[in-house]
Amino acid sequence: MGRRSSKPFWARDYKKAAYNRQYYRRKKAEQRISGIAGMAIIFGGIFAFSHFNGGHSSKSFPATPSLVHPAAAESSPGLETFGHYNPDFDCNVDHSKDSIATLLCENSNAAQHELIFDQTYYALRQIVGKAGWKTLKQQVISDDGALKVCIDSSAPMEGTPKADPDCYISKMGEITDKYKTRLSGASLEEANRDINEHIKLQQQLINLGYMPAGSVADGVYGESTRAAIIKWQKNIGYHNPTGFLSDDDVTKLMASTPVVQVTSKSEPKYTSPMAPTNEQESRKSFLWMIIITVLVMAFIFFRHKIKKNEYEATWDLIRTEIYTQKKNLQIARTQKLTADAYGTVDVTKWVKEINYFINTRISPIISSRIQDEKRRDKLRAAAGILIEQIASEPLQADAITTAYRSDPTVFDPRMDPFDYEQYCALILRNAGWDAQATKQSGDQGADVIAQKEGVKIVVQCKLYSGTVGNAAVQQVYTAKTHRGAQAALVVTNSTFSASAREAAATTGVYLIHHAQLADTADEVFRHFKYS
């Protein structure tokens, strides 16, 4: 990571900073456009998928459809033989680094025994309910560790070692028998059923319309299959449907006939009673998705627009303030930038001046309009860059010679010290005190004497560019005794030295900035008036 510049942000190349701002704004716009385009692609895909499903759900099927199972062939009239079994996961995904998964995708017999285990596992899953799924899954993962012995550990390090199918079938049989001990009744009958018959029953539920058209009979009795069994059991009069297919249920289910709709004289066609509902629900869900998406995007757009307008309006006010003070900033920069005997320019005072200007003139504009702290910092940084930019411009020929006129009603670090005393007296008068400056001679260390309902305070005013020392504390404390005042204050535009603070702690003199004068005076008044 590169070394960070020691210069403040406003002392760096403002042109480079402006270029960076434009670059990041452009990048943000590109990201926003990419996000919108991505959402459009996603919802386009949802739309296409929705219509694809809708089209399938409205198609007709033969009255005696063939059993749909991954790479499986059905014998007529039942399922005595299957050509090939696939596991309960997608073999199209790369499993080359998983020995067991590779075995199941390549060996039909091993995949068949995995499906046989699934009969028991999904029966247990129905028994324990959703609350017990996580625990059950952890138990199975733990028991699957026994399958590691089936992986050939003597194989070379390069490539994935092979798994022994006979070992896998044996170990999987042991695990299946272990979990079967937790079953009884209809759930055990279901788990002991031949896997081909198990798949055939699932296909029958699809044929009867209890599962959505297009569903695949894969031998895995998940939530949709259990829901279909419960619905079928309710339809035939079960008061307490279990979601399991007992041996008696098998006879009843296979004896059920699908709904047949005659569409022509030549050929009856099977139509799932669930299809129209699924299509309507799919379209309704898609419509609501579009409406919600449009509303969310509209909200985001208008929220961004409002924030952008607030930001731009605030920046316009900041620019106006800076350009209004342009000449003063140019003069201040000329005065604050000084060179030593070696020609090195000292920017310390100028940096402090910029900080002061931003804190007193710019920050109030920002804080009253912008709530986000990042945007506030961004505006302050931009203001600092603009200040440096315009203050660096050459002054007009007569600008430097134009005399500054001190005004006691407006604070300025360049004002006359006596006007600063008048300025402090004015603050107290505005706060309800009878305050008078003691003119240029002072009065035993008191520059301002103020009274309010019998409470008197004396104030010494220090217009400094450096720190105020303990001499001011001693002088105002003497004035307090001399004038019989209840409190003494030293007011400055600067800061106080450590010795001044120690003296104040001993004498009880208040050391404050002139911005705190009104509040401190009121605090003194309340203390002596009501205590």
C-alpha positions in Angstrom: 0.0 0.0 0.0 1.3 3.4 -1.0 2.3 6.1 1.4 -0.6 8.5 2.2 0.0 12.2 1.4 0.7 14.4 4.5 -1.0 17.3 2.8 -4.7 18.1 3.7 -7.2 17.4 1.0 -7.5 21.0 0.1 -3.8 21.4 -0.4 -3.7 18.6 -3.1 -4.2 19.0 -6.8 -7.9 20.0 -7.1 -7.9 19.1 -10.8 -6.9 15.5 -10.0 -9.6 15.4 -7.2 -12.2 16.7 -9.6 -11.2 14.1 -12.2 -11.5 11.4 -9.5 -15.0 12.6 -8.5 -16.1 12.4 -12.1 -14.6 9.0 -12.5 -16.4 7.6 -9.4 -19.6 9.2 -10.4 -19.4 7.5 -13.8 -18.5 4.2 -12.2 -21.5 4.5 -9.9 -23.8 5.2 -12.9 -22.4 2.2 -14.7 -23.0 0.0 -11.7 -26.5 1.3 -11.3 -27.3 0.6 -15.0 -25.7 -2.9 -14.7 -27.9 -3.6 -11.7 -31.1 -2.5 -13.5 -30.0 -4.6 -16.5 -29.4 -7.6 -14.3 -32.8 -7.2 -12.7 -34.4 -7.0 -16.1 -32.6 -10.3 -17.2 -33.7 -12.0 -14.0 -37.3 -11.0 -14.3 -37.2 -11.9 -18.0 -36.1 -15.3 -17.0 -38.8 -15.6 -14.4 -41.3 -14.5 -17.0 -40.1 -17.1 -19.5 -40.0 -19.8 -16.8 -43.5 -18.9 -15.7 -44.9 -19.2 -19.2 -43.0 -22.4 -19.8 -44.6 -23.9 -16.7 -47.9 -22.5 -17.6 -47.7 -24.1 -21.1 -46.8 -27.4 -19.6 -49.6 -27.3 -17.0 -52.2 -26.8 -19.7 -51.0 -29.7 -21.9 -52.9 -33.0 -22.1 -51.3 -36.4 -21.3 -52.2 -39.9 -22.3 -54.7 -41.8 -20.2 -52.0 -44.2 -19.1 -48.8 -42.2 -19.1 -45.4 -43.8 -18.8 -43.5 -43.6 -15.6 -41.0 -40.7 -15.7 -37.9 -41.5 -13.8 -34.3 -40.4 -14.6 -33.0 -42.8 -17.2 -35.5 -45.4 -16.1 -37.7 -47.6 -18.3 -41.1 -49.0 -17.1 -42.3 -52.5 -17.9 -46.0 -52.9 -18.7 -48.2 -53.1 -16.6 -45.9 -52.5 -13.6 -42.3 -51.6 -12.7 -40.7 -55.0 -12.5 -37.4 -53.9 -14.1 -35.5 -50.6 -14.4 -32.7 -50.1 -16.9 -30.7 -47.6 -14.8 -31.0 -45.8 -11.5 -29.7 -42.3 -10.8 -28.9 -40.9 -7.3 -31.0 -38.1 -5.7 -28.6 -35.4 -6.9 -27.7 -33.9 -10.3 -24.9 -35.9 -12.0 -24.5 -33.2 -14.6 -22.6 -31.2 -12.0 -18.9 -31.9 -11.7 -18.4 -34.4 -8.9 -14.9 -35.6 -10.1 -13.3 -34.7 -6.7 -15.9 -36.7 -4.7 -15.3 -40.5 -4.9 -18.7 -41.5 -3.5 -20.7 -39.1 -5.7 -18.7 -40.3 -8.8 -19.6 -43.9 -7.9 -23.3 -43.2 -7.6 -23.4 -41.4 -10.9 -21.5 -44.3 -12.7 -22.9 -47.3 -10.9 -26.7 -47.9 -11.2 -26.7 -50.6 -8.5 -25.0 -48.3 -6.0 -27.5 -45.5 -6.9 -30.4 -47.9 -6.3 -29.2 -48.7 -2.8 -28.9 -44.9 -2.1 -32.5 -44.5 -3.2 -33.5 -47.4 -0.9 -31.8 -45.6 2.0 -33.8 -42.5 1.0 -37.0 -44.4 1.5 -36.1 -44.9 5.2 -34.6 -41.4 5.6 -37.6 -39.5 4.2 -40.0 -41.6 6.3 -38.0 -40.6 9.4 -38.0 -37.0 8.2 -41.8 -37.0 8.1 -41.9 -38.4 11.7 -39.5 -35.9 13.3 -41.0 -32.9 11.6 -39.2 -29.7 10.6 -38.0 -29.2 14.2 -36.0 -32.4 13.9 -34.7 -32.1 10.4 -31.4 -30.5 11.3 -30.6 -33.1 14.0 -31.5 -36.0 11.7 -29.3 -34.6 8.9 -26.4 -34.3 11.3 -26.9 -37.9 12.4 -26.8 -39.1 8.8 -23.7 -37.0 8.0 -22.0 -38.6 11.0 -23.0 -42.1 9.9 -21.9 -41.5 6.4 -18.3 -41.4 7.8 -18.5 -45.2 7.7 -18.4 -45.0 3.9 -14.8 -43.7 3.9 -13.5 -47.3 4.2 -15.0 -47.9 0.7 -12.6 -45.4 -0.9 -9.3 -46.9 -2.1 -6.7 -45.1 0.0 -3.8 -46.8 -1.9 -4.5 -44.9 -5.1 -1.9 -42.3 -6.2 -2.3 -38.7 -4.9 -3.0 -37.4 -8.4 -6.7 -37.8 -9.3 -9.7 -38.9 -7.2 -9.4 -42.4 -5.6 -12.1 -44.9 -6.7 -14.9 -46.1 -4.3 -15.7 -49.9 -4.2 -19.4 -50.4 -5.2 -19.8 -53.7 -3.2 -18.4 -52.0 -0.1 -20.7 -49.1 -0.6 -23.8 -51.3 -1.0 -22.9 -53.3 2.1 -22.3 -50.2 4.3 -25.3 -48.4 3.0 -27.4 -51.5 3.8 -26.2 -51.4 7.4 -27.0 -47.7 7.8 -30.4 -48.3 6.3 -31.2 -51.1 8.7 -30.0 -49.0 11.6 -32.5 -46.2 10.8 -35.3 -48.7 10.0 -35.3 -49.7 13.7 -36.8 -46.2 14.5 -39.8 -46.9 12.2 -43.0 -48.8 12.8 -46.4 -49.3 11.2 -47.1 -47.6 7.9 -43.8 -45.8 7.9 -41.9 -49.2 8.2 -44.1 -50.8 5.5 -43.2 -47.9 3.2 -39.5 -48.2 3.9 -39.5 -52.0 3.3 -41.3 -51.6 0.0 -39.5 -52.4 -3.3 -37.9 -49.3 -4.7 -39.6 -49.8 -8.1 -43.0 -50.0 -6.4 -42.1 -47.0 -4.3 -41.4 -45.0 -7.5 -44.5 -46.3 -9.2 -46.7 -45.1 -6.4 -45.2 -41.6 -6.6 -46.0 -41.6 -10.4 -49.6 -42.6 -9.6 -49.9 -39.5 -7.4 -48.8 -37.4 -10.4 -51.2 -39.2 -12.7 -54.1 -38.6 -10.3 -53.3 -34.9 -10.2 -52.2 -34.7 -6.6 -48.8 -33.5 -7.7 -48.2 -30.8 -10.3 -48.1 -32.0 -13.9 -44.5 -32.3 -15.0 -43.3 -33.5 -11.6 -40.7 -36.2 -11.7 -41.2 -39.6 -10.0 -37.7 -39.9 -8.5 -38.4 -42.1 -5.5 -37.7 -39.3 -3.0 -40.8 -38.6 -0.9 -40.1 -35.0 0.0 -42.6 -32.3 1.2 -44.6 -32.1 -2.1 -45.0 -35.9 -2.2 -46.1 -36.0 1.5 -48.5 -33.2 0.9 -49.9 -35.2 -2.1 -50.3 -38.3 0.0 -52.1 -36.4 2.8 -54.5 -34.8 0.2 -55.2 -38.2 -1.3 -55.9 -39.7 2.1 -58.3 -36.9 3.0 -60.1 -37.4 -0.3 -60.8 -41.1 0.3 -62.1 -40.4 3.8 -59.1 -40.6 6.2 -59.8 -38.5 9.4 -56.2 -38.6 10.5 -54.0 -38.7 7.4 -50.4 -39.7 8.2 -48.6 -38.9 5.0 -47.3 -42.5 4.8 -48.5 -45.2 2.3 -49.3 -48.4 4.1 -49.7 -51.7 2.3 -53.5 -51.2 2.4 -53.0 -47.7 0.9 -51.0 -49.1 -2.0 -54.0 -51.2 -3.1 -56.4 -48.3 -2.9 -54.0 -45.8 -4.6 -53.3 -48.1 -7.5 -57.0 -48.8 -7.9 -57.8 -45.1 -8.2 -58.3 -43.8 -11.7 -57.3 -40.4 -13.1 -59.7 -37.8 -14.4 -60.2 -38.3 -18.1 -61.4 -35.5 -20.5 -62.6 -36.6 -23.9 -61.4 -34.0 -26.4 -62.2 -35.9 -29.6 -63.9 -39.1 -30.7 -60.6 -40.7 -31.5 -58.5 -40.2 -28.3 -59.2 -39.6 -24.6 -56.7 -37.4 -23.0 -55.7 -37.1 -19.3 -55.8 -33.6 -17.7 -54.6 -33.0 -14.2 -57.2 -31.1 -12.2 -54.4 -29.2 -10.5 -53.1 -27.7 -13.8 -55.5 -24.7 -14.3 -55.0 -23.7 -10.7 -51.2 -23.8 -11.0 -51.2 -21.8 -14.2 -53.5 -19.2 -12.7 -51.5 -19.0 -9.5 -48.3 -18.8 -11.5 -49.5 -15.9 -13.6 -51.0 -14.1 -10.5 -47.7 -14.5 -8.6 -45.8 -13.2 -11.6 -48.1 -10.2 -11.9 -47.6 -9.3 -8.2 -43.9 -9.8 -8.6 -43.9 -7.3 -11.5 -46.0 -4.8 -9.5 -43.8 -5.0 -6.4 -40.6 -4.8 -8.4 -41.9 -1.6 -10.2 -42.9 0.0 -6.9 -39.6 -0.8 -5.3 -37.6 0.5 -8.3 -39.8 3.6 -8.3 -39.2 4.2 -4.6 -35.4 3.7 -5.1 -35.4 6.1 -8.1 -37.3 8.9 -6.4 -35.4 8.5 -3.1 -32.2 8.8 -5.1 -33.6 11.8 -7.0 -34.6 13.6 -3.8 -31.2 13.0 -2.2 -29.4 14.1 -5.4 -31.5 17.3 -5.5 -30.7 18.0 -1.8 -27.0 17.4 -2.4 -26.9 19.7 -5.4 -28.9 22.4 -3.7 -26.6 22.3 -0.7 -23.5 22.4 -2.9 -24.9 25.5 -4.7 -25.3 27.2 -1.3 -21.7 26.2 -0.4 -20.4 27.5 -3.7 -22.3 30.8 -3.2 -20.8 31.3 0.3 -17.3 30.5 -0.9 -17.5 32.9 -3.9 -19.1 35.6 -1.7 -16.0 35.3 0.6 -13.6 35.0 -2.3 -11.7 38.2 -1.8 -11.4 37.6 2.0 -10.1 34.1 1.3 -7.5 35.4 -1.2 -6.3 38.0 1.3 -6.2 35.4 4.1 -4.2 33.0 2.0 -1.7 35.7 1.1 -1.3 36.6 4.8 -1.2 33.1 6.2 1.2 31.5 3.7 4.7 32.5 4.9 8.2 31.5 3.8 11.1 31.0 6.1 14.7 32.0 5.5 15.3 28.9 3.3 12.3 29.6 1.1 10.1 26.8 2.5 6.5 27.8 2.6 4.7 27.2 5.9 1.0 26.3 5.3 0.1 25.6 8.9 -1.8 28.9 9.5 -3.5 28.7 6.1 -4.7 25.2 6.9 -6.1 26.4 10.2 -7.8 29.2 8.4 -9.5 26.8 6.0 -10.6 24.6 8.9 -12.0 27.6 10.7 -13.9 28.8 7.6 -15.3 25.3 6.9 -16.4 24.8 10.6 -18.0 28.3 10.9 -19.4 29.0 7.5 -19.7 25.7 5.6 -20.6 23.0 8.2 -23.8 24.8 9.4 -25.0 24.8 5.8 -24.3 21.1 5.4 -25.6 20.0 8.8 -29.0 21.7 8.4 -29.7 19.9 5.0 -27.8 16.6 4.8 -28.2 13.8 7.2 -25.9 11.2 5.7 -22.4 11.5 7.2 -20.7 10.2 4.1 -22.3 12.9 2.0 -21.4 15.5 4.6 -17.8 14.5 4.5 -17.9 14.6 0.7 -19.3 18.1 0.7 -16.7 19.3 3.2 -13.9 17.8 1.1 -15.3 19.4 -2.1 -15.6 22.8 -0.2 -11.9 22.5 0.9 -10.8 21.9 -2.7 -12.9 24.8 -4.0 -11.6 27.1 -1.3 -8.0 26.3 -2.2 -8.8 26.7 -5.9 -10.3 30.2 -5.7 -8.0 31.5 -3.0 -5.1 30.6 -5.2 -6.3 32.8 -7.9 -4.3 36.1 -8.2 -5.8 39.1 -6.3 -6.9 42.2 -8.2 -4.4 45.0 -8.1 -6.3 47.0 -5.6 -7.5 44.1 -3.4 -4.5 43.9 -1.2 -4.4 47.6 -0.5 -8.1 47.7 0.4 -8.2 48.5 4.1 -10.2 46.1 6.4 -12.8 48.0 8.4 -13.4 46.6 11.9 -17.0 46.2 12.9 -17.9 45.4 16.6 -21.2 43.7 15.4 -19.4 41.1 13.3 -16.5 38.9 14.6 -13.4 38.8 12.5 -9.9 37.7 13.7 -8.6 40.9 12.2 -10.9 43.2 14.1 -9.7 45.9 16.5 -9.2 44.6 20.1 -11.5 47.3 21.5 -14.2 46.3 18.9 -13.8 42.8 20.2 -14.6 44.0 23.7 -17.7 45.8 22.2 -18.5 42.6 20.5 -18.5 40.6 23.8 -20.6 43.3 25.5 -23.1 43.1 22.6 -23.4 39.3 23.2 -24.3 39.9 26.8 -26.7 42.7 26.0 -28.5 40.4 23.6 -28.7 37.8 26.4 -30.5 40.3 28.7 -27.6 41.8 30.6 -26.8 45.5 31.2 -23.3 45.3 29.8 -20.8 48.0 29.0 -17.2 48.0 27.7 -14.9 49.9 30.0 -13.3 51.7 27.0 -9.8 51.3 25.9 -8.2 52.0 29.3 -10.0 49.0 31.0 -11.0 49.0 34.7 -8.5 47.0 36.9 -8.5 44.1 34.4 -12.2 44.3 33.5 -12.9 45.0 29.8 -16.7 44.5 30.2 -18.8 44.9 33.3 -22.3 43.4 33.2 -25.2 43.3 35.6 -28.5 41.5 35.7 -31.0 41.6 38.6 -28.3 42.2 41.2 -25.8 39.7 39.8 -22.6 41.3 38.5 -19.9 39.8 36.4 -16.6 41.1 35.1 -15.1 40.0 31.7 -11.7 40.3 30.2 -11.7 40.0 26.4 -8.6 38.6 24.7 -8.4 38.7 20.9 -5.4 36.5 20.3 -3.8 34.4 17.6 -1.8 32.5 20.3 -2.7 31.0 23.6 -3.9 33.2 26.5 -1.7 32.9 29.6 -2.3 33.1 33.4 -1.8 36.9 33.6 -5.3 37.4 32.2 -6.7 35.2 35.0 -4.9 37.1 37.7 -6.0 40.5 36.2 -9.7 39.6 35.9 -9.7 38.0 39.4 -8.3 41.3 40.8 -11.1 43.2 38.9 -13.7 40.9 40.4 -12.6 41.8 43.9 -12.3 45.5 43.0 -15.8 45.7 41.5 -17.5 43.4 44.0 -18.6 41.0 41.3 -20.0 37.5 41.8 -18.0 36.0 38.9 -15.1 36.7 36.6 -14.7 35.4 33.0 -11.8 35.5 30.5 -13.2 35.3 27.0 -11.1 34.7 23.9 -11.3 33.6 20.3 -8.3 31.4 20.9 -7.2 28.8 23.5 -5.7 28.9 27.0 -2.4 27.7 28.3 -2.0 25.0 30.9 -0.9 27.6 33.5 -3.9 29.7 32.8 -6.2 26.7 33.4 -4.4 25.9 36.7 -4.8 29.5 37.9 -8.5 29.4 36.9 -9.1 26.2 38.8 -7.7 27.9 42.0 -9.4 31.2 41.6 -12.8 30.0 40.2 -12.4 32.2 37.0 -14.3 31.0 34.0 -12.1 30.4 30.8 -14.4 30.3 27.7 -14.6 30.9 24.0 -16.7 33.9 23.0 -19.3 31.5 21.5 -19.9 30.2 25.1 -20.3 33.7 26.6 -24.1 34.0 26.7 -24.6 30.4 28.0 -21.9 30.8 30.7 -23.3 34.2 31.9 -26.8 32.7 32.2 -25.3 29.8 34.2 -23.6 32.2 36.6 -26.9 34.2 36.9 -29.0 31.1 37.8 -26.4 30.0 40.3 -26.2 33.2 42.3 -29.9 34.2 41.8 -31.6 31.0 42.8 -29.1 29.0 44.9 
